[in-house]
Amino acid sequence: MDKLFGTDGIRGLAGVFPLDAATVQVIGTSVAQSFRDRVGRPARFITGRDTRESGAGIEAAFHAGATTAGASCESAGVITTPGVAYLAGAFHFDAGVVVSASHNPYQDNGIKIFLASGRKIDDAFERLIQGSVESAEASSTNEIILEPPVDAVKRIAYAMHLHRAAENVPANSLKLVVDCANGAASKFAGRVFTKAVAEVITINDHPDGRNINAGCGSLHLDKLREAVLSEKADLGVAFDGDADRALFVDAMGKVVDGDATLWILASYLQNAGKLHNSTVVATVMSNIGLELALKTRRISLLRTSVGDKYVLEKLTETGSEIGGEQSGHIIFSELSLVGDGMMTALLLLRALVEGRSTLSAATHGFTPYPQILLNIPVVKKPAFDSIPAIDDAAKAIEGDLQGEGRLLLRYSGTENLARVMIEGKDERSISEQAHRLGDIIKRALG
């Protein structure tokens, strides 16, 4: 069996292994048994899901499997990923389980498991679950109801948590457009941001089970840009399907990605005396321009593998306050160990108001290098250096860059894709290099 867990939990086509009902029940049973062994009693789980039509069935299948091992399960219904993580800690559950495929299309789904601390389960725990799935018989172990009953009180508790944060943001002179991606933020964003800014316009906030991330949200910013310009708004924010990431658009329609957000917020925290070790954590995907900009403020950039769990590990290891990904996952370790798109937006609003700055002006000092990113479909994922043609081409490109750029080759942790990323001073040159290497990968692995 291929590795069950990727960089962001289990993910794949809904209804197909490992997200068929029988396998999800096995996963639920394995998780419940493992927690019972750890805590010495039947486990307690809080679950939630985004707006995909497959979510309720997968959530119910997890409940069915977990209860056979004595666990009790409560559902918060449709809620954001950070919402489930918050409830797990606030209400002393043993774990929070999220049914979501984040930014993927509606046909996909996934399972993410958080400890009460907000951390994702570790690699050893993932291997334990994979072993249970590999050894299980593919048969239903319990009756599955169509949709688990929802504890609305828990969902309201998370909404109140967001409202309290919003009330402390003095941004009542701003006009904001919010793209909810027809996802989990649709139930929360309008009310949350109404408490923080003068005027809120929400778009893509009518989920129908199939329109999550469809031409909208953090992967498709054109609609947000159009709305910001047509409404003459001060800025816009887009979430993904489970609202654990946020990307922004300024008043002129320019995209402000996760790297620029890290620059703005690190500068804000430093000015406020809250960046105690003068360190920001990012991944290997973050632009070299961020590293150079932070150096001008005597802030170090530490890089990790791609994945917010690796960012969190480095944040904890170094005692740093802020870290994140270019894709818009931002973690403030003082507030939460999980990226929360809405919290990120609220903190950004605070930084702008207290700094008396527009979003565009706040990005000054950060100049990203041209970056080319290609996604190449592959049918297998061998080590790149084990394929001579790929290895030779990569080494040639690194020699051409001569220390004034970066080449990064990696596989997606959730999809059958090879990712080629090249940064350098000359966009035309790195584009040619990237496409040449991409063609070689396609011939060898496609």
C-alpha positions in Angstrom: 0.0 0.0 0.0 1.2 3.5 -0.8 1.7 5.9 2.1 -1.7 6.7 3.5 -0.8 10.2 5.0 0.5 13.1 3.0 1.7 16.5 4.3 -1.8 17.4 5.3 -3.4 14.2 6.5 -5.3 11.7 4.3 -6.6 13.0 1.0 -8.1 11.5 -2.1 -11.2 10.9 -4.1 -14.3 10.7 -1.9 -15.8 7.2 -1.9 -12.6 5.6 -3.2 -10.0 3.9 -1.0 -8.9 5.2 1.5 -12.0 7.4 1.7 -14.6 4.7 1.1 -16.9 4.0 4.0 -15.4 0.7 5.1 -11.8 2.1 5.2 -12.9 5.3 7.0 -14.5 3.1 9.7 -11.3 1.2 10.1 -9.5 4.5 10.5 -12.0 5.6 13.1 -11.6 2.4 15.0 -7.8 2.6 14.9 -7.7 6.2 16.1 -10.1 5.4 19.0 -8.2 2.3 20.1 -4.9 4.2 20.0 -6.2 7.1 22.1 -7.8 4.6 24.5 -4.4 2.9 25.0 -2.8 6.3 25.6 -5.3 7.9 28.0 -6.5 4.7 29.7 -10.2 5.3 29.0 -12.6 5.6 26.1 -11.6 8.5 23.9 -13.6 11.7 23.2 -13.6 13.2 19.7 -15.0 16.4 18.2 -15.4 16.3 14.5 -16.3 18.8 11.8 -16.3 19.1 8.0 -16.3 21.6 5.2 -19.1 22.0 2.7 -18.4 19.1 0.3 -21.3 16.8 -0.5 -19.3 13.8 0.6 -18.4 15.3 4.0 -21.3 14.1 6.1 -21.0 10.5 5.0 -17.3 10.3 5.7 -17.8 12.0 9.1 -20.5 9.5 9.9 -18.3 6.6 8.9 -15.5 7.8 11.2 -18.0 8.0 14.0 -19.3 4.5 13.3 -15.8 3.1 13.4 -14.7 5.0 16.5 -17.7 4.1 18.5 -17.0 0.4 18.0 -13.8 1.0 20.0 -15.8 2.7 22.8 -15.1 6.3 21.8 -17.7 9.1 22.0 -18.0 11.4 19.1 -19.6 14.8 18.8 -20.0 16.8 15.5 -19.7 20.5 15.1 -21.1 20.1 11.6 -19.8 22.5 8.9 -16.9 24.4 10.5 -13.4 25.5 9.6 -10.3 23.3 10.3 -9.0 25.8 12.9 -12.5 25.7 14.4 -12.2 22.0 15.1 -8.7 22.4 16.5 -9.9 25.2 18.8 -12.9 23.2 20.1 -10.7 20.1 20.8 -8.6 22.2 23.3 -11.4 24.4 24.6 -13.7 21.5 25.5 -11.0 19.0 26.6 -11.5 16.5 23.8 -8.8 14.0 23.2 -8.6 14.9 19.5 -10.3 16.9 16.8 -11.0 15.3 13.4 -11.6 17.4 10.3 -13.1 16.0 7.1 -11.8 18.3 4.4 -9.6 18.4 1.3 -8.7 22.1 1.9 -8.2 23.8 -1.5 -9.0 20.7 -3.6 -12.1 20.4 -5.8 -15.3 19.0 -4.4 -14.7 15.5 -5.7 -11.9 15.1 -3.2 -12.0 14.9 0.5 -9.7 14.0 3.4 -9.2 13.5 7.1 -7.0 15.5 9.4 -6.5 14.6 13.1 -5.4 17.2 15.7 -4.5 16.6 19.3 -6.1 18.8 22.0 -2.9 21.0 21.9 -3.6 21.9 18.3 -0.7 19.7 17.0 -1.4 17.2 14.2 -0.7 13.6 15.1 2.9 12.6 14.6 4.5 10.2 12.1 4.5 7.3 14.5 0.8 7.7 15.0 0.2 7.9 11.3 2.1 4.6 10.8 0.0 2.9 13.4 -3.2 3.9 11.6 -1.7 2.8 8.3 -0.9 -0.6 9.8 -4.5 -1.0 10.9 -5.8 -0.2 7.5 -3.4 -2.6 5.8 -4.4 -5.5 8.1 -8.1 -4.8 8.2 -10.7 -6.7 6.2 -12.7 -4.4 3.8 -16.1 -4.8 5.4 -18.5 -2.5 7.2 -18.3 -2.8 11.0 -21.2 -0.6 12.0 -24.3 0.9 10.6 -23.7 4.4 9.1 -26.3 7.1 9.4 -26.5 9.7 6.6 -25.3 12.6 8.8 -24.1 12.7 12.4 -26.2 14.9 14.8 -24.6 18.3 15.2 -23.8 20.0 18.5 -24.6 23.6 17.5 -23.4 24.8 20.9 -19.8 23.9 20.0 -20.0 25.7 16.6 -21.4 28.8 18.4 -18.5 28.6 20.8 -16.0 28.9 18.0 -18.0 31.8 16.4 -17.8 33.6 19.8 -14.1 33.0 19.9 -13.7 34.7 16.5 -16.1 37.5 17.5 -14.0 38.3 20.6 -10.9 38.6 18.5 -12.7 40.8 15.9 -14.0 43.2 18.5 -10.4 44.0 19.5 -9.5 45.1 16.0 -9.9 48.9 15.6 -10.4 48.7 11.8 -13.8 50.5 11.6 -12.7 52.8 8.8 -12.0 50.1 6.3 -14.0 48.4 3.5 -13.3 44.7 3.1 -14.2 42.1 0.5 -14.2 38.5 1.7 -14.1 35.5 -0.6 -15.3 32.5 1.3 -14.6 29.9 -1.4 -18.1 28.5 -0.9 -16.4 26.6 1.9 -16.5 26.4 5.7 -15.9 30.2 6.2 -19.3 30.9 4.6 -21.0 30.4 7.9 -18.7 32.7 9.9 -16.9 35.3 7.8 -19.7 37.9 7.3 -20.5 38.2 11.0 -16.9 38.0 12.2 -15.6 40.8 10.0 -18.7 43.0 10.5 -17.4 43.4 14.1 -14.0 44.6 12.9 -14.5 46.8 9.8 -16.8 49.5 8.6 -18.2 47.6 5.6 -17.9 43.9 4.6 -18.9 42.5 1.3 -18.9 38.7 1.1 -18.7 36.7 -2.1 -18.8 33.0 -2.9 -20.6 32.3 0.4 -23.4 30.1 -0.9 -22.1 26.5 -0.8 -24.1 23.8 -2.6 -21.8 20.8 -1.9 -20.1 21.0 -5.3 -19.0 24.6 -5.7 -16.3 24.7 -3.0 -13.1 26.2 -4.4 -14.7 26.2 -7.9 -13.1 29.2 -9.6 -13.0 31.1 -6.3 -11.1 31.2 -3.0 -7.4 31.4 -2.4 -6.4 29.5 -5.6 -8.6 31.7 -7.9 -8.2 35.3 -7.0 -9.6 37.0 -10.1 -13.1 37.3 -8.7 -11.8 38.8 -5.5 -9.6 41.3 -7.4 -12.6 42.3 -9.5 -14.8 42.8 -6.5 -12.2 44.9 -4.6 -11.7 47.2 -7.7 -15.4 47.5 -8.5 -16.4 48.1 -4.9 -13.4 50.5 -4.3 -12.6 48.5 -1.2 -9.5 49.0 0.9 -8.5 45.3 0.5 -9.8 41.8 0.0 -9.1 38.4 1.6 -9.7 34.9 0.2 -9.9 31.7 2.1 -9.7 28.1 0.9 -12.3 25.5 1.5 -11.5 24.9 5.2 -10.3 28.4 5.9 -6.9 27.6 7.4 -5.2 29.8 4.8 -5.7 33.4 3.7 -4.4 35.4 0.7 -5.0 39.1 0.2 -5.6 41.7 -2.6 -4.8 45.3 -2.1 -6.9 48.3 -3.2 -5.1 48.3 -6.6 -5.8 44.7 -7.2 -2.3 43.4 -6.5 -2.1 40.0 -4.8 -0.4 39.9 -1.4 0.7 36.2 -0.8 1.8 34.4 2.3 5.4 35.6 2.0 4.3 39.3 1.9 1.9 38.6 4.8 4.8 37.2 6.8 6.8 40.3 6.0 4.0 42.6 7.1 3.2 40.7 10.3 6.9 40.1 11.3 7.6 43.8 10.9 4.5 44.6 13.0 5.4 42.2 15.7 9.0 43.5 15.8 7.8 47.1 16.1 5.5 46.0 18.9 8.4 44.2 20.7 6.7 40.8 20.3 9.2 39.1 17.9 11.5 38.1 20.8 14.0 35.9 19.0 13.9 37.9 15.7 13.1 34.8 13.7 10.5 33.9 11.2 9.8 30.3 10.1 8.9 29.5 6.5 9.2 26.6 4.0 11.5 25.9 1.2 8.8 27.4 -1.1 9.1 30.9 0.3 10.7 33.4 -2.0 14.3 34.4 -1.5 13.1 38.0 -1.5 11.5 37.4 1.8 14.8 36.2 3.3 16.6 39.3 1.9 13.9 41.7 3.2 13.9 40.2 6.7 17.7 40.6 6.8 17.3 44.3 6.5 15.4 44.2 9.8 17.9 41.8 11.3 15.3 39.1 11.3 16.4 35.5 10.5 14.4 33.2 8.2 14.4 29.5 9.0 13.2 27.1 6.3 11.4 23.8 6.7 9.9 21.1 4.4 6.6 22.0 2.8 3.7 21.5 5.3 2.3 23.5 8.2 3.1 20.7 10.6 6.8 21.2 9.8 6.5 24.9 10.3 4.9 24.3 13.7 7.7 21.9 14.7 10.3 24.5 13.9 8.3 27.2 15.7 8.1 25.1 18.8 11.8 24.0 18.6 13.1 27.6 18.3 10.5 29.3 20.5 9.5 31.6 17.5 6.3 33.6 17.3 5.4 33.5 13.7 5.7 31.1 10.7 3.9 30.2 7.6 3.8 29.2 3.9 3.6 31.2 0.7 0.2 29.6 0.2 -1.2 31.6 3.1 -1.0 29.3 6.0 0.2 31.5 8.9 0.7 30.3 12.4 1.0 32.6 15.4 2.2 30.2 18.1 1.2 32.6 20.9 -2.5 32.4 19.8 -2.8 28.9 18.3 -0.8 26.0 16.9 -3.0 25.8 13.8 -3.2 28.2 10.9 -6.4 30.1 11.0 -7.3 32.2 7.9 -9.8 34.5 9.7 -7.4 35.1 12.6 -4.6 35.9 10.1 -6.9 38.5 8.4 -7.8 40.0 11.7 -4.2 40.4 12.8 -3.3 41.9 9.4 -6.1 44.4 9.8 -4.7 45.3 13.2 -1.3 45.8 11.8 -2.5 48.1 9.0 -4.6 50.2 11.4 -2.0 50.5 14.1 0.6 51.2 11.5 -1.6 53.8 9.8 -0.8 52.0 6.5 -2.6 50.7 3.4 -2.0 47.1 2.5 0.1 48.2 -0.5 2.3 50.5 1.6 2.8 47.8 4.2 4.5 45.5 1.6 7.2 48.1 0.8 10.7 46.7 1.6 9.7 43.2 0.3 10.6 42.6 -3.3 10.0 39.1 -4.5 12.4 37.5 -7.0 10.7 36.2 -10.2 9.5 32.7 -9.4 8.4 30.0 -11.8 6.4 27.1 -10.4 5.4 24.1 -12.6 3.2 21.1 -11.6 4.0 18.1 -13.7 1.6 15.0 -13.5 3.6 11.8 -12.7 2.7 8.2 -12.4 5.5 7.4 -9.9 7.7 9.2 -7.4 11.3 8.0 -7.4 14.1 10.1 -6.0 14.9 12.8 -8.6 18.6 12.1 -8.3 18.0 8.4 -9.2 17.0 9.5 -12.7 20.2 10.5 -14.5 18.5 12.8 -17.1 16.7 14.7 -14.3 19.7 14.9 -12.0 22.0 16.1 -14.8 19.5 18.8 -15.9 19.0 20.0 -12.3 22.7 20.3 -11.7 23.1 22.3 -14.9 20.4 24.7 -13.8 21.9 25.1 -10.4 25.3 25.9 -12.0 23.6 28.6 -14.3 22.0 30.2 -11.2 25.4 30.7 -9.6 24.1 31.4 -6.2 21.7 34.2 -7.4 18.6 32.0 -7.4 17.2 28.7 -6.2 16.0 25.5 -7.8 13.6 23.3 -5.8 12.4 19.9 -6.9 9.8 18.1 -4.8 6.7 15.9 -5.1 3.3 17.0 -3.9 2.4 15.3 -0.6 -1.3 15.1 -1.6 -1.4 14.7 -5.4 0.5 12.8 -8.2 2.5 15.8 -9.1 6.2 16.8 -9.4 6.8 20.4 -8.6 9.5 22.4 -10.2 10.3 25.8 -8.6 13.0 28.2 -9.9 13.8 31.7 -8.6 16.2 34.1 -10.2 16.7 37.6 -11.3 15.7 37.1 -14.9 12.1 35.8 -15.4 12.6 34.8 -19.0 15.7 32.8 -18.3 14.2 30.9 -15.3 11.0 30.2 -17.3 13.0 28.5 -20.0 15.0 26.5 -17.5 11.8 25.4 -15.6 10.0 24.3 -18.8 13.1 22.5 -20.1 13.4 20.6 -16.8 9.6 20.0 -16.7 9.7 18.4 -20.1 12.5 16.0 -19.0 10.5 15.0 -15.9 7.4 14.5 -18.0 9.2 12.1 -20.3 10.8 10.2 -17.5 7.9 10.0 -15.0 4.7 11.1 -16.7 
